[in-house]
Amino acid sequence: MTQDDIRQAGRPASPILDRRQVLLGSLLMGGSAGAISLLPPQALAAPPPFVTEAGGQFIELDPREDVSAIALTDFKGRPRSFASYRGRPCLVAFWASWCPPCLRELPILHRLQQKRDLGFALVPVSIDRDVAAAQRLIDRLGLRGFAGFIDREGIVASGPKSQVQTPFQLYGMPMSYVVDARGRTAGHLAGAADWGTPEAIRFMHYFAREG
């Protein structure tokens, strides 16, 4: 997958929304952040509202695809499968050194990595073909101790025009997927987002309660 593939990719088709999801989303968007936090877990029929900087919304996938057998590779070439995260949801954040919005999102992801008891796993994945280029950006941003993975061969993620079928389709950059506690892709969100906000944490905690 190339930078041009991502730029030329069309927007994904809008999902068919469950009527309960639409009504709940409208109700929550009309209320305050405090009202959202007061809702009991069993009252949430859909993830609480959370959008990207550009207003992109979370798109749920149905059916969910099992990716637990997929292995990621860290910057030192060591593999780790999604099965090792089973029991807690994962925020899989795809980024690249050539992606300007990623420069805003990466420091946020780094700060989240410093927190304990997040309730979910943070899994940043670079789609750079050159490990050195990805590492240079991390160093330039001063993200000491940043832990992540790299998809050098494009076997984990690809643009919609790719000839290779991959588990994660990218419709923009950065792009994030949620993998639920059972190792299945729950949905995706295209665009830079502030994952450190209370709204983002509530959004991810929904998938933790789900499992």
ZAZATOR-710778 format. One record per residue (C-alpha): residue number from 1; residue in one letter; x, y, z. Coordinates in nm, 3 decimals. Layout:
# residues N
<pt><k>NUM</k><r>A</r><px>X</px><py>Y</py><pz>Z</pz></pt>
...
***
This chain:
# residues 211
<pt><k>1</k><r>M</r><px>0.000</px><py>0.000</py><pz>0.000</pz></pt>
<pt><k>2</k><r>T</r><px>0.130</px><py>0.345</py><pz>-0.091</pz></pt>
<pt><k>3</k><r>Q</r><px>0.062</px><py>0.696</py><pz>0.029</pz></pt>
<pt><k>4</k><r>D</r><px>-0.135</px><py>0.758</py><pz>-0.293</pz></pt>
<pt><k>5</k><r>D</r><px>-0.354</px><py>0.455</py><pz>-0.224</pz></pt>
<pt><k>6</k><r>I</r><px>-0.465</px><py>0.611</py><pz>0.103</pz></pt>
<pt><k>7</k><r>R</r><px>-0.518</px><py>0.957</py><pz>-0.044</pz></pt>
<pt><k>8</k><r>Q</r><px>-0.726</px><py>0.825</py><pz>-0.335</pz></pt>
<pt><k>9</k><r>A</r><px>-0.933</px><py>0.586</py><pz>-0.128</pz></pt>
<pt><k>10</k><r>G</r><px>-1.303</px><py>0.655</py><pz>-0.119</pz></pt>
<pt><k>11</k><r>R</r><px>-1.506</px><py>0.679</py><pz>0.197</pz></pt>
<pt><k>12</k><r>P</r><px>-1.648</px><py>0.349</py><pz>0.323</pz></pt>
<pt><k>13</k><r>A</r><px>-2.014</px><py>0.283</py><pz>0.269</pz></pt>
<pt><k>14</k><r>S</r><px>-2.234</px><py>0.396</py><pz>0.555</pz></pt>
<pt><k>15</k><r>P</r><px>-2.341</px><py>0.108</py><pz>0.778</pz></pt>
<pt><k>16</k><r>I</r><px>-2.705</px><py>0.015</py><pz>0.831</pz></pt>
<pt><k>17</k><r>L</r><px>-2.781</px><py>0.149</py><pz>1.175</pz></pt>
<pt><k>18</k><r>D</r><px>-2.994</px><py>-0.026</py><pz>1.430</pz></pt>
<pt><k>19</k><r>R</r><px>-3.289</px><py>0.198</py><pz>1.528</pz></pt>
<pt><k>20</k><r>R</r><px>-3.191</px><py>0.169</py><pz>1.894</pz></pt>
<pt><k>21</k><r>Q</r><px>-2.842</px><py>0.293</py><pz>1.805</pz></pt>
<pt><k>22</k><r>V</r><px>-2.977</px><py>0.600</py><pz>1.622</pz></pt>
<pt><k>23</k><r>L</r><px>-3.215</px><py>0.693</py><pz>1.904</pz></pt>
<pt><k>24</k><r>L</r><px>-2.952</px><py>0.642</py><pz>2.172</pz></pt>
<pt><k>25</k><r>G</r><px>-2.691</px><py>0.840</py><pz>1.980</pz></pt>
<pt><k>26</k><r>S</r><px>-2.933</px><py>1.131</py><pz>1.938</pz></pt>
<pt><k>27</k><r>L</r><px>-3.022</px><py>1.123</py><pz>2.307</pz></pt>
<pt><k>28</k><r>L</r><px>-2.662</px><py>1.119</py><pz>2.421</pz></pt>
<pt><k>29</k><r>M</r><px>-2.547</px><py>1.392</py><pz>2.182</pz></pt>
<pt><k>30</k><r>G</r><px>-2.823</px><py>1.614</py><pz>2.316</pz></pt>
<pt><k>31</k><r>G</r><px>-2.718</px><py>1.567</py><pz>2.677</pz></pt>
<pt><k>32</k><r>S</r><px>-2.415</px><py>1.660</py><pz>2.877</pz></pt>
<pt><k>33</k><r>A</r><px>-2.093</px><py>1.460</py><pz>2.918</pz></pt>
<pt><k>34</k><r>G</r><px>-2.192</px><py>1.405</py><pz>3.279</pz></pt>
<pt><k>35</k><r>A</r><px>-2.522</px><py>1.250</py><pz>3.174</pz></pt>
<pt><k>36</k><r>I</r><px>-2.335</px><py>1.001</py><pz>2.957</pz></pt>
<pt><k>37</k><r>S</r><px>-2.121</px><py>0.885</py><pz>3.248</pz></pt>
<pt><k>38</k><r>L</r><px>-2.432</px><py>0.822</py><pz>3.460</pz></pt>
<pt><k>39</k><r>L</r><px>-2.580</px><py>0.569</py><pz>3.220</pz></pt>
<pt><k>40</k><r>P</r><px>-2.545</px><py>0.213</py><pz>3.351</pz></pt>
<pt><k>41</k><r>P</r><px>-2.355</px><py>-0.029</py><pz>3.121</pz></pt>
<pt><k>42</k><r>Q</r><px>-2.668</px><py>-0.232</py><pz>3.044</pz></pt>
<pt><k>43</k><r>A</r><px>-2.842</px><py>0.085</py><pz>2.915</pz></pt>
<pt><k>44</k><r>L</r><px>-2.591</px><py>0.128</py><pz>2.632</pz></pt>
<pt><k>45</k><r>A</r><px>-2.717</px><py>-0.047</py><pz>2.319</pz></pt>
<pt><k>46</k><r>A</r><px>-2.435</px><py>0.106</py><pz>2.113</pz></pt>
<pt><k>47</k><r>P</r><px>-2.095</px><py>0.267</py><pz>2.179</pz></pt>
<pt><k>48</k><r>P</r><px>-2.122</px><py>0.617</py><pz>2.330</pz></pt>
<pt><k>49</k><r>P</r><px>-2.063</px><py>0.904</py><pz>2.085</pz></pt>
<pt><k>50</k><r>F</r><px>-1.702</px><py>0.978</py><pz>1.991</pz></pt>
<pt><k>51</k><r>V</r><px>-1.578</px><py>1.157</py><pz>1.678</pz></pt>
<pt><k>52</k><r>T</r><px>-1.247</px><py>1.252</py><pz>1.519</pz></pt>
<pt><k>53</k><r>E</r><px>-1.113</px><py>1.606</py><pz>1.482</pz></pt>
<pt><k>54</k><r>A</r><px>-1.279</px><py>1.628</py><pz>1.140</pz></pt>
<pt><k>55</k><r>G</r><px>-1.609</px><py>1.486</py><pz>1.265</pz></pt>
<pt><k>56</k><r>G</r><px>-1.557</px><py>1.128</py><pz>1.149</pz></pt>
<pt><k>57</k><r>Q</r><px>-1.775</px><py>0.876</py><pz>1.331</pz></pt>
<pt><k>58</k><r>F</r><px>-1.720</px><py>0.519</py><pz>1.444</pz></pt>
<pt><k>59</k><r>I</r><px>-1.847</px><py>0.261</py><pz>1.195</pz></pt>
<pt><k>60</k><r>E</r><px>-1.948</px><py>-0.070</py><pz>1.347</pz></pt>
<pt><k>61</k><r>L</r><px>-1.877</px><py>-0.391</py><pz>1.158</pz></pt>
<pt><k>62</k><r>D</r><px>-2.135</px><py>-0.666</py><pz>1.137</pz></pt>
<pt><k>63</k><r>P</r><px>-2.048</px><py>-0.945</py><pz>1.140</pz></pt>
<pt><k>64</k><r>R</r><px>-1.728</px><py>-0.901</py><pz>1.338</pz></pt>
<pt><k>65</k><r>E</r><px>-1.423</px><py>-1.079</py><pz>1.197</pz></pt>
<pt><k>66</k><r>D</r><px>-1.197</px><py>-1.286</py><pz>1.421</pz></pt>
<pt><k>67</k><r>V</r><px>-0.839</px><py>-1.152</py><pz>1.399</pz></pt>
<pt><k>68</k><r>S</r><px>-0.700</px><py>-1.323</py><pz>1.710</pz></pt>
<pt><k>69</k><r>A</r><px>-0.462</px><py>-1.535</py><pz>1.498</pz></pt>
<pt><k>70</k><r>I</r><px>-0.312</px><py>-1.228</py><pz>1.326</pz></pt>
<pt><k>71</k><r>A</r><px>0.045</px><py>-1.158</py><pz>1.436</pz></pt>
<pt><k>72</k><r>L</r><px>0.198</px><py>-0.810</py><pz>1.458</pz></pt>
<pt><k>73</k><r>T</r><px>0.572</px><py>-0.742</py><pz>1.450</pz></pt>
<pt><k>74</k><r>D</r><px>0.742</px><py>-0.486</py><pz>1.674</pz></pt>
<pt><k>75</k><r>F</r><px>1.030</px><py>-0.259</py><pz>1.570</pz></pt>
<pt><k>76</k><r>K</r><px>1.282</px><py>-0.527</py><pz>1.672</pz></pt>
<pt><k>77</k><r>G</r><px>1.116</px><py>-0.795</py><pz>1.462</pz></pt>
<pt><k>78</k><r>R</r><px>0.943</px><py>-0.977</py><pz>1.747</pz></pt>
<pt><k>79</k><r>P</r><px>0.592</px><py>-1.114</py><pz>1.677</pz></pt>
<pt><k>80</k><r>R</r><px>0.284</px><py>-1.079</py><pz>1.896</pz></pt>
<pt><k>81</k><r>S</r><px>-0.063</px><py>-1.204</py><pz>1.808</pz></pt>
<pt><k>82</k><r>F</r><px>-0.395</px><py>-1.045</py><pz>1.899</pz></pt>
<pt><k>83</k><r>A</r><px>-0.470</px><py>-1.362</py><pz>2.093</pz></pt>
<pt><k>84</k><r>S</r><px>-0.228</px><py>-1.239</py><pz>2.360</pz></pt>
<pt><k>85</k><r>Y</r><px>-0.467</px><py>-0.949</py><pz>2.431</pz></pt>
<pt><k>86</k><r>R</r><px>-0.773</px><py>-1.171</py><pz>2.468</pz></pt>
<pt><k>87</k><r>G</r><px>-0.995</px><py>-1.064</py><pz>2.757</pz></pt>
<pt><k>88</k><r>R</r><px>-0.959</px><py>-0.690</py><pz>2.696</pz></pt>
<pt><k>89</k><r>P</r><px>-1.039</px><py>-0.474</py><pz>2.393</pz></pt>
<pt><k>90</k><r>C</r><px>-0.764</px><py>-0.324</py><pz>2.179</pz></pt>
<pt><k>91</k><r>L</r><px>-0.735</px><py>0.018</py><pz>2.021</pz></pt>
<pt><k>92</k><r>V</r><px>-0.533</px><py>-0.054</py><pz>1.705</pz></pt>
<pt><k>93</k><r>A</r><px>-0.405</px><py>0.283</py><pz>1.583</pz></pt>
<pt><k>94</k><r>F</r><px>-0.252</px><py>0.283</py><pz>1.233</pz></pt>
<pt><k>95</k><r>W</r><px>-0.009</px><py>0.565</py><pz>1.152</pz></pt>
<pt><k>96</k><r>A</r><px>0.274</px><py>0.656</py><pz>0.912</pz></pt>
<pt><k>97</k><r>S</r><px>0.574</px><py>0.889</py><pz>0.913</pz></pt>
<pt><k>98</k><r>W</r><px>0.442</px><py>1.069</py><pz>0.601</pz></pt>
<pt><k>99</k><r>C</r><px>0.101</px><py>1.143</py><pz>0.758</pz></pt>
<pt><k>100</k><r>P</r><px>0.076</px><py>1.501</py><pz>0.899</pz></pt>
<pt><k>101</k><r>P</r><px>-0.226</px><py>1.434</py><pz>1.127</pz></pt>
<pt><k>102</k><r>C</r><px>-0.034</px><py>1.143</py><pz>1.280</pz></pt>
<pt><k>103</k><r>L</r><px>0.208</px><py>1.395</py><pz>1.433</pz></pt>
<pt><k>104</k><r>R</r><px>-0.079</px><py>1.520</py><pz>1.652</pz></pt>
<pt><k>105</k><r>E</r><px>-0.213</px><py>1.176</py><pz>1.742</pz></pt>
<pt><k>106</k><r>L</r><px>0.114</px><py>0.997</py><pz>1.824</pz></pt>
<pt><k>107</k><r>P</r><px>0.199</px><py>1.207</py><pz>2.134</pz></pt>
<pt><k>108</k><r>I</r><px>-0.154</px><py>1.139</py><pz>2.264</pz></pt>
<pt><k>109</k><r>L</r><px>-0.104</px><py>0.765</py><pz>2.217</pz></pt>
<pt><k>110</k><r>H</r><px>0.234</px><py>0.790</py><pz>2.389</pz></pt>
<pt><k>111</k><r>R</r><px>0.081</px><py>0.961</py><pz>2.693</pz></pt>
<pt><k>112</k><r>L</r><px>-0.186</px><py>0.692</py><pz>2.712</pz></pt>
<pt><k>113</k><r>Q</r><px>0.084</px><py>0.426</py><pz>2.716</pz></pt>
<pt><k>114</k><r>Q</r><px>0.219</px><py>0.577</py><pz>3.035</pz></pt>
<pt><k>115</k><r>K</r><px>-0.111</px><py>0.525</py><pz>3.217</pz></pt>
<pt><k>116</k><r>R</r><px>-0.194</px><py>0.214</py><pz>3.418</pz></pt>
<pt><k>117</k><r>D</r><px>-0.526</px><py>0.032</py><pz>3.432</pz></pt>
<pt><k>118</k><r>L</r><px>-0.660</px><py>0.179</py><pz>3.109</pz></pt>
<pt><k>119</k><r>G</r><px>-0.901</px><py>-0.109</py><pz>3.077</pz></pt>
<pt><k>120</k><r>F</r><px>-0.795</px><py>-0.169</py><pz>2.717</pz></pt>
<pt><k>121</k><r>A</r><px>-0.476</px><py>-0.240</py><pz>2.521</pz></pt>
<pt><k>122</k><r>L</r><px>-0.319</px><py>0.033</py><pz>2.308</pz></pt>
<pt><k>123</k><r>V</r><px>-0.170</px><py>-0.110</py><pz>1.988</pz></pt>
<pt><k>124</k><r>P</r><px>-0.005</px><py>0.151</py><pz>1.760</pz></pt>
<pt><k>125</k><r>V</r><px>0.094</px><py>0.010</py><pz>1.418</pz></pt>
<pt><k>126</k><r>S</r><px>0.309</px><py>0.195</py><pz>1.164</pz></pt>
<pt><k>127</k><r>I</r><px>0.246</px><py>0.115</py><pz>0.796</pz></pt>
<pt><k>128</k><r>D</r><px>0.587</px><py>0.253</py><pz>0.692</pz></pt>
<pt><k>129</k><r>R</r><px>0.795</px><py>0.026</py><pz>0.472</pz></pt>
<pt><k>130</k><r>D</r><px>1.113</px><py>0.163</py><pz>0.631</pz></pt>
<pt><k>131</k><r>V</r><px>1.162</px><py>0.097</py><pz>1.003</pz></pt>
<pt><k>132</k><r>A</r><px>1.423</px><py>0.374</py><pz>1.021</pz></pt>
<pt><k>133</k><r>A</r><px>1.176</px><py>0.634</py><pz>0.888</pz></pt>
<pt><k>134</k><r>A</r><px>0.917</px><py>0.539</py><pz>1.148</pz></pt>
<pt><k>135</k><r>Q</r><px>1.175</px><py>0.540</py><pz>1.426</pz></pt>
<pt><k>136</k><r>R</r><px>1.308</px><py>0.881</py><pz>1.320</pz></pt>
<pt><k>137</k><r>L</r><px>0.962</px><py>1.033</py><pz>1.361</pz></pt>
<pt><k>138</k><r>I</r><px>0.922</px><py>0.878</py><pz>1.705</pz></pt>
<pt><k>139</k><r>D</r><px>1.263</px><py>1.017</py><pz>1.806</pz></pt>
<pt><k>140</k><r>R</r><px>1.190</px><py>1.361</py><pz>1.656</pz></pt>
<pt><k>141</k><r>L</r><px>0.867</px><py>1.383</py><pz>1.857</pz></pt>
<pt><k>142</k><r>G</r><px>1.055</px><py>1.286</py><pz>2.174</pz></pt>
<pt><k>143</k><r>L</r><px>0.836</px><py>0.983</py><pz>2.242</pz></pt>
<pt><k>144</k><r>R</r><px>1.081</px><py>0.804</py><pz>2.469</pz></pt>
<pt><k>145</k><r>G</r><px>0.983</px><py>0.444</py><pz>2.535</pz></pt>
<pt><k>146</k><r>F</r><px>0.708</px><py>0.447</py><pz>2.272</pz></pt>
<pt><k>147</k><r>A</r><px>0.597</px><py>0.086</py><pz>2.214</pz></pt>
<pt><k>148</k><r>G</r><px>0.443</px><py>-0.017</py><pz>1.888</pz></pt>
<pt><k>149</k><r>F</r><px>0.447</px><py>-0.239</py><pz>1.582</pz></pt>
<pt><k>150</k><r>I</r><px>0.523</px><py>-0.201</py><pz>1.212</pz></pt>
<pt><k>151</k><r>D</r><px>0.359</px><py>-0.358</py><pz>0.907</pz></pt>
<pt><k>152</k><r>R</r><px>0.651</px><py>-0.334</py><pz>0.662</pz></pt>
<pt><k>153</k><r>E</r><px>0.515</px><py>-0.588</py><pz>0.415</pz></pt>
<pt><k>154</k><r>G</r><px>0.158</px><py>-0.461</py><pz>0.410</pz></pt>
<pt><k>155</k><r>I</r><px>0.013</px><py>-0.796</py><pz>0.518</pz></pt>
<pt><k>156</k><r>V</r><px>-0.186</px><py>-0.662</py><pz>0.814</pz></pt>
<pt><k>157</k><r>A</r><px>-0.336</px><py>-0.344</py><pz>0.666</pz></pt>
<pt><k>158</k><r>S</r><px>-0.387</px><py>-0.205</py><pz>0.317</pz></pt>
<pt><k>159</k><r>G</r><px>-0.583</px><py>0.048</py><pz>0.116</pz></pt>
<pt><k>160</k><r>P</r><px>-0.899</px><py>-0.053</py><pz>-0.073</pz></pt>
<pt><k>161</k><r>K</r><px>-0.708</px><py>-0.056</py><pz>-0.407</pz></pt>
<pt><k>162</k><r>S</r><px>-0.453</px><py>-0.307</py><pz>-0.286</pz></pt>
<pt><k>163</k><r>Q</r><px>-0.432</px><py>-0.639</py><pz>-0.469</pz></pt>
<pt><k>164</k><r>V</r><px>-0.363</px><py>-0.815</py><pz>-0.139</pz></pt>
<pt><k>165</k><r>Q</r><px>-0.649</px><py>-0.898</py><pz>0.096</pz></pt>
<pt><k>166</k><r>T</r><px>-0.562</px><py>-0.790</py><pz>0.451</pz></pt>
<pt><k>167</k><r>P</r><px>-0.746</px><py>-0.807</py><pz>0.785</pz></pt>
<pt><k>168</k><r>F</r><px>-0.760</px><py>-0.427</py><pz>0.821</pz></pt>
<pt><k>169</k><r>Q</r><px>-0.873</px><py>-0.196</py><pz>0.541</pz></pt>
<pt><k>170</k><r>L</r><px>-0.754</px><py>0.165</py><pz>0.561</pz></pt>
<pt><k>171</k><r>Y</r><px>-0.978</px><py>0.443</py><pz>0.430</pz></pt>
<pt><k>172</k><r>G</r><px>-0.763</px><py>0.731</py><pz>0.555</pz></pt>
<pt><k>173</k><r>M</r><px>-0.470</px><py>0.809</py><pz>0.782</pz></pt>
<pt><k>174</k><r>P</r><px>-0.447</px><py>0.792</py><pz>1.071</pz></pt>
<pt><k>175</k><r>M</r><px>-0.709</px><py>0.524</py><pz>1.115</pz></pt>
<pt><k>176</k><r>S</r><px>-0.807</px><py>0.325</py><pz>1.422</pz></pt>
<pt><k>177</k><r>Y</r><px>-0.977</px><py>-0.010</py><pz>1.466</pz></pt>
<pt><k>178</k><r>V</r><px>-1.134</px><py>-0.148</py><pz>1.781</pz></pt>
<pt><k>179</k><r>V</r><px>-1.074</px><py>-0.519</py><pz>1.838</pz></pt>
<pt><k>180</k><r>D</r><px>-1.311</px><py>-0.649</py><pz>2.103</pz></pt>
<pt><k>181</k><r>A</r><px>-1.220</px><py>-0.863</py><pz>2.404</pz></pt>
<pt><k>182</k><r>R</r><px>-1.290</px><py>-1.178</py><pz>2.202</pz></pt>
<pt><k>183</k><r>G</r><px>-1.038</px><py>-1.083</py><pz>1.933</pz></pt>
<pt><k>184</k><r>R</r><px>-1.287</px><py>-0.962</py><pz>1.672</pz></pt>
<pt><k>185</k><r>T</r><px>-1.290</px><py>-0.635</py><pz>1.475</pz></pt>
<pt><k>186</k><r>A</r><px>-1.575</px><py>-0.429</py><pz>1.621</pz></pt>
<pt><k>187</k><r>G</r><px>-1.539</px><py>-0.128</py><pz>1.393</pz></pt>
<pt><k>188</k><r>H</r><px>-1.318</px><py>0.157</py><pz>1.273</pz></pt>
<pt><k>189</k><r>L</r><px>-1.273</px><py>0.532</py><pz>1.291</pz></pt>
<pt><k>190</k><r>A</r><px>-1.087</px><py>0.730</py><pz>1.023</pz></pt>
<pt><k>191</k><r>G</r><px>-0.895</px><py>1.048</py><pz>1.108</pz></pt>
<pt><k>192</k><r>A</r><px>-0.693</px><py>1.192</py><pz>1.394</pz></pt>
<pt><k>193</k><r>A</r><px>-0.859</px><py>1.175</py><pz>1.734</pz></pt>
<pt><k>194</k><r>D</r><px>-0.781</px><py>1.275</py><pz>2.090</pz></pt>
<pt><k>195</k><r>W</r><px>-0.784</px><py>0.936</py><pz>2.258</pz></pt>
<pt><k>196</k><r>G</r><px>-0.701</px><py>1.089</py><pz>2.595</pz></pt>
<pt><k>197</k><r>T</r><px>-1.036</px><py>1.263</py><pz>2.647</pz></pt>
<pt><k>198</k><r>P</r><px>-1.300</px><py>1.132</py><pz>2.889</pz></pt>
<pt><k>199</k><r>E</r><px>-1.529</px><py>1.072</py><pz>2.590</pz></pt>
<pt><k>200</k><r>A</r><px>-1.266</px><py>0.852</py><pz>2.423</pz></pt>
<pt><k>201</k><r>I</r><px>-1.204</px><py>0.654</py><pz>2.742</pz></pt>
<pt><k>202</k><r>R</r><px>-1.580</px><py>0.598</py><pz>2.788</pz></pt>
<pt><k>203</k><r>F</r><px>-1.598</px><py>0.487</py><pz>2.426</pz></pt>
<pt><k>204</k><r>M</r><px>-1.328</px><py>0.222</py><pz>2.477</pz></pt>
<pt><k>205</k><r>H</r><px>-1.467</px><py>0.113</py><pz>2.814</pz></pt>
<pt><k>206</k><r>Y</r><px>-1.793</px><py>0.025</py><pz>2.639</pz></pt>
<pt><k>207</k><r>F</r><px>-1.610</px><py>-0.258</py><pz>2.463</pz></pt>
<pt><k>208</k><r>A</r><px>-1.452</px><py>-0.371</py><pz>2.790</pz></pt>
<pt><k>209</k><r>R</r><px>-1.797</px><py>-0.404</py><pz>2.951</pz></pt>
<pt><k>210</k><r>E</r><px>-1.922</px><py>-0.574</py><pz>2.638</pz></pt>
<pt><k>211</k><r>G</r><px>-1.685</px><py>-0.870</py><pz>2.675</pz></pt>
***
